[in-house]
Amino acid sequence: MGVNLSELAVTEPITFEFLNGKTLAVDALNMIYQFLGNIRQADGMPLMDSKGNVTSHLSGLFYRNINFLEKGMKLIYVFDGKPPDAKRSELDSRGVARSSAKEKWDTALSEGRLEEAKKYAQRSSVVTDDMVNESKKLLDAMGIPVVQALSEGEAQCAKVCQDGKAFASVTQDFDALLFGSPRTIRNLSVSKAETLHMMTLQNQKFTREQFILMGILVGTDYNPGGVLGIGPKKALQMVEKCKTLEEIQKNIDWKFDLSPKEIFDFFMNPPVEEKYEIKFGKPDLERLREILCIEHEFSQERLEKNLDKLEKKKGGQTSLLGF
């Protein structure tokens, strides 16, 4: 969800060649939700092993990351911590929307409308604690570092970038920019490379603080929907006219429990883990075989082909096993 300020950020198309050699901080849950939504069967059912365990997230993480590693990227996956209390109503709303989508999925399936069923199934995805733990275990076996955030994953991604340990945050939302990430990369998908682009606030005539104010006016996870009648362009006009938060508040009808200042302060100083370790390791091939083939019945033949990619050198570069 997050903030929608796409009209105001600087957007630049980029290529995978541009990302070669760069380290990226990935909003893990944002990526996993994409896998759970997109990696499904024709009737909308996610991939599962014979025991009924969902494996779409594991399939996405393994095969997608091998492609990223082949393209010379180094990835750090950042997992959400405890959600802030101010986000509770938004999370509840998302839960209701997913339950509604599940009901529509079941109905469409029973009536044989498979295309509609798959559409609703994608909207019903839920990331469980088991999925999170499985994802961390798989990434660790691949030698990809994991960072556990105190609260919002995008805030921690921004922190990692601010510390100079990553070039950009990878997420579909715009919140990372509000949290202070210098760059955000969207649509990091091998299958849709033509849509890959980077967003920044550089070269804009407004500051990060003003960008946060515009986000608050348009709507964030902490004041969903924003101020009635205000979109990105009108928010920009208001921020240019009103120089302070107090002045802006005098000119709007605020109907949220949380004050604009509380939201502003949260974006400026979010709770983040200051002491985190980033250590790139070598993929543990035997452990990967155990996790994917033995525990979750992945195709041994396909797995071996992809494990071979991890061991090969590309264009004279260091082997992907040589992190």
N, C-alpha and C positions, 0 to 999 in steps of 0.2 A: 504494500500500500504506500505509505509514506507521503512525501510532498510531491506535487506535480508542478514543477517550475521549468519545464523543458524549453519554454519560449524565452527564458531569460538567461540561461547558462550558455556559455560558448560551446558549440558542438563541432567536433572535428572528426571526419572519417579517418580511420586508421587501418593499417594492415597488420597481419601477423608478423611480417618482417620487421615492422616498427617495434613490436613487443619482444623480439628476439633478444635474449640476454637480460630482460627486465624481471624484477621481482614484483609480484602482485599480491595484495591482501584481499582474499576472497571472503565475502559474506556467505558463510557456509550454508546457513538455513535457506537463504535466498536461492542458492544454487540447487540445494537438495529438493526444494519445492518444485523447481523447474523439472527436475528429473522425474519426480513422482507424478507430475502433471502430464508430461510429454511421453514418457516411456510406458506405454500401455498397449494392451491388445485391442483388437477390433471392437470388442464389446465394452471397452473401457476398463477392464480388469487390469491391475498392475501386474508386472512380472512377479511370479512367485515360485518357490521351490515346492517339492512334493509334500512338505510339512505345512504348507500354507503361509510360510514367511515371505513377506514382500521383499523383493530384491531389486526393484527398479532403481532405487537410490544407489545401491552398490554397483549396478551395471553402469549407470551414468558416471559415477565418480571414477571408476576404474578406467573405462574406455575413453572418456573425455579427457582425463588427466594424462593418459599416455599420449594422446594427440597433442596436448598442450606442451608436454615435456619434449616431444619430438620437434616442436616448433621453437624450442629454445627458451621457453618461459619457466620461471621458478615461482612456485605458488605457496602461499601461506594461507591456511584455512582458519578463519576466525568464527568461533561458535558463540551464539548468544548466551548470556547469563540470565539472571533473574530479571524479568521485565519490570520496568518501573510501574508503580501503582497507578500513575496517571494514564497508562496505556490499557488498563483493565477493560474499560468500556469498549475500546476498539477491538481488543482481542475477543471479547464476548460477542461482538457484532460479527466478527469473522467466523466464529464458531457457529453462529446461527446460519450464516450464509452457506457454510460447508454442509451443515445438516440438511438444509433445504436442497442443495445441489445433489446430495446423496439420495433423497427421496425422489427427485426428478429422474435421476439416473436409474433407480430401480423401476420406476414407472415406464420409462422409455424402453428399458430392457424387456420388460414383460410384454410390451406391445410390439416388439421387434424393430424398433426405430434405433438401429445401431449407431448411426452417425450422431444423432442427438444424444444417445446414451454416453458415447465417448466424450462429448463436449461437457456434459454435466459431471461425468466421472473426473475429468481433469480439475474441475472446480471443487471437488470434494476431498482433495488430498489433505492428509494429516500426518505431520512428522511426530513420531512417538519417541520416548526416551530411548527405547531399544534401537531405533534407527539412528539416533544421534551417536550412541555408543558404538554401534557397528561401523558407522561412517568414520569415526575417529580411529577405530582399530584398523580399518582398511587403509586409511591415509598414512597412518604410522608405518604399516607394512610396506607401503610404497616409498617411504622415505620422505614424505611430505609433512612439514611441520604443522602442528595444530596449536592455536592460541585460544584459551578459554577467557571470554570477556566477563567482566563483572556484571554488565547489564546489556546494553544494546550492542550487537555485533558490529554495526556500521560505525558506532562511536569508537570501538576498539580498532577497526580497520583504519579509521582516520588517525588514531594515535600512532599506529605502526608506521603509517606514511609520514606523519609529522616527525617521527624519530629517525627518519631517513632509512628505514629498513625495508621499505617497499616504495615502488614508483607511483602506484595508484591503487585505489580501492575498486573491487569488482562487485557490482551489484546492479540490480535493475531499478532501484529506488534512487532518489535524489538526496536522501537524508545525510549520506556520507559527506556531501559538500557542505551542508549546514553544520555538521560536526567538525568541520575543518580539514577534510581531506583535500589536498591540492588538486587532485584529479579523480574522476570516476570513469570507469570503463563499463559500458553497457553492451549487452548482446554478445558476450564472449562465447560464441558457439561456432564450432568448426563447420557445421553444416550450413550456416548462414553468415559466412565471412563478409559478405557484401554489406551487412547491416552493422558491422562492428564500428563503434565510435567512442570517442573520449569527450568528456564534458569537464569544463573548468569554469572558474569565475574570473580567470585572468583576462585582461583587456576589457573588462566591463567597467562602466562608470560608477558602479556601486560597490560597496564593501561587503565583506562576509556578514557583518552585523546587519546591514540593510537587507541582505539576502534572507537572513533568518526572519527578520520582520515581515518580509513579503511571504515567506513560507507560513508564518503564523496567520496572516490575513487570508491566505488561500486555503489553509487547513493542513494540519499535521496529524500524526497518530494520537496526539495529546489534545487536539481540538478538532476532531473529524468534521469535514465539511467546511470549516473555516467561517469567515464572516459572510453572512448572506449578501449575495450580489457582487462579491469581489472576486475577480479572476486575476491571473498573472499580470495583465496589462494595467488594470486598475490599481492593483497592489503596488506596482512600480510607480505609478503616478502619485499615489498617496505617500509613499516613502520619500519620494523626491520633494514633495510639498511639505510634509511634516518631518521635522528634523530629529524628533525624539520619540521614544516609545510612549511617553506620557501624552504627548500631543496627538499621536495616532489614536490612542485610546479615547481621547475626547471626541473623536470624529467617527467612532464606530459603535455599533450596538453589540456589545460582548455578552454572550449567553452561555459561557462555559464555566464550570466550577473552578478550573485552574486559571489563574490570572495570566495575561500575556507576559508579564515579567518572569513568572515562574517557568514558563515554557522557554522564553528567551535565555534565561540563566542555565536551563538544562542543556540546551544546544551549545552554549558557550563553554560550559564546564561539566560535561557529562561524567558519570562515574566510569573510570577505566582502570584496567590493571596496569600498574606502573612497572611491576617486576614480572616480566614474561620472558620466556626463552624461545629463541628461534634457532632450531638446529636441523639442517638438512642432512638426511641420512641416505644410506644405500638401500634400495629396495630388497626386502627379504623374500626371495622367490619361493622358498618352501612354505613360508607363512602365507603368502598370497595364494598358493595352490590349496592350502588347507582351508583358508577362509572362504574362497570362492568355489572351489570344486568339491571339497569334502563336506563342508558345512552347508553350502547353498546350491550345489549341483550345477554349477556353471559348466559350459562345454569345455572339456579338457583340451580339445584340438584348438578351439578359438583362443583359449587362454594362453596356450603355449606360443601361438603365433604372436600374440601381443607381448608376452614376456620376452620373446626374441627381440622385439623392438627396443625394449629397455636395455638390452645388452649390446646392441649394435652401435657403431659410431656413425655419425651423420656428417658428411662433408668435411671430414678431418677434425671435427669438433670433439671435445671430450665425450666419452661414453656417458649416456644418461645415468649409468650406475655410479659415475664418478663425482657426485656432489660432494 
